[in-house]
Structure formats: structure tokens, C-alpha cells
Amino acid sequence: GEVYRAQHALMRRPTAVKVLRPDVTGTRALQRFEKEVRRTCRLTHPNTIRIYDYGRTPEGDFYYAMELLEGADLERLVEHAGALPPARVVHILAQTCAALHEAHEAGLVHRDVKPSNILLCIRGLEYDVVKVMDFGLVKDTASGDAPLTRADEICGSPVTISPEALTGDDVTRRSDLYALGAVGCYLLTGQGPFEGKTVMELAAAHLHKEPVPPSTRVPGTPAD
């Protein structure tokens, strides 16, 4: 997909427009893209990115317009500023949990919770407002839609992926919470729960190792 900064013709509202060309990404990716839009449109929580409109261009390219967010995702934030204070991490995780809770109650599992999919922005006069983005791998457990993920396809980020996603077992809301726990570790320590030079090493660690608590890795971090 390609993302453009745009402006609503009548309301002059700043907007981000995401476009997907089927000749570049293929029919299957286009189906996933449309699914992302339909599912995300059902979510109204203030910590979930808002979708304004979607459709097709005269050339047949699928697009959707969403709120333009000024800020930084958690991956960039930690890369720039380092590990965050525990109180700020709690503030971020609580908002993210609230957004995921609405999705889970609607039968949606995000499946790709990771630092780069959680953005901090300023809304009104409030700082550190969380926006959960990118529902492109969402799994709808409440509908009878045919899955768009192959049986041999692993969905998620190597740093935050849950063990059941790696083994091909059923992925549920618990998988999102596992990934969010890994995000919390990253925010508190500047690193994920496990280290590995390759994707295979990280996958093996998620399956077989116990993570070292952040309170042990970073002095001064409260154990709770």
C-alpha cells in the first residue's frame, strides 16, 4: 500500500489516504486490505484509528481515508528516547488495552500488536494519546468469512508473536495480550522479551524460554 497526506475537499480536514493497487500486490492482498477496512470501520473506541471513507478510484485501485495522526509510533519513540518511565508505560498500555478490549468484544483479534502499530499523538490539548493502527492481519472470530491466511503462513512480528501463532494453534484475544506484554517489555527496557540474531532464534525463545522480568533487567523498575 501507499499512504498519502490529503485534505477533504469540502471540510478541509487533514486526512491520510491509503491506496492499494491490485496489479502490484495481487488479489489476495487486496482482499485482506478490504477486510481490514470493513473490520476497522466497526470500531469506535477513541484509541483506535478512525476510518472516514473507502472505495475504488476510477482506475480500480482500492483506497480508504482515515484520520491523519501527527506523532510517533512506539518503536520510533524508544529508538529516539530510550526506555520509558514505568508510569508512562502504564498510561500507554492502559489505553491500548481499552482499544483492544473493544475489538475483542466485537470478535476481532488484531494478530499484529507491536510497537510500530501503536502511535502516540496529541489530540486536542492531551499528550500521549494512543492510537492502535493497522488491522491488516485481523481475524474475525464472530463471522463465517473464509480465512485469508494460509495454513502455513505465520502472522505477526518476531519480537511480539505469541507461541500459539508460531505453532499454528488457534489464535485468540490472549495472543494480542501476549504481544502487548512484549510491547510493555520493550517500552520498559528498550528491548523485546527475548533476544536472537535470527527470526528462528526469536521464535524458539517464544516457544521454549521464560522471559527475564523487566524489574530484573532495569534497576528501579517496580516488580508489579
Order of alpha helices (4+ residues) and beta strands (2+ residues): beta-beta-alpha-beta-beta-beta-alpha-alpha-beta-beta-beta-beta-alpha-alpha-alpha-alpha
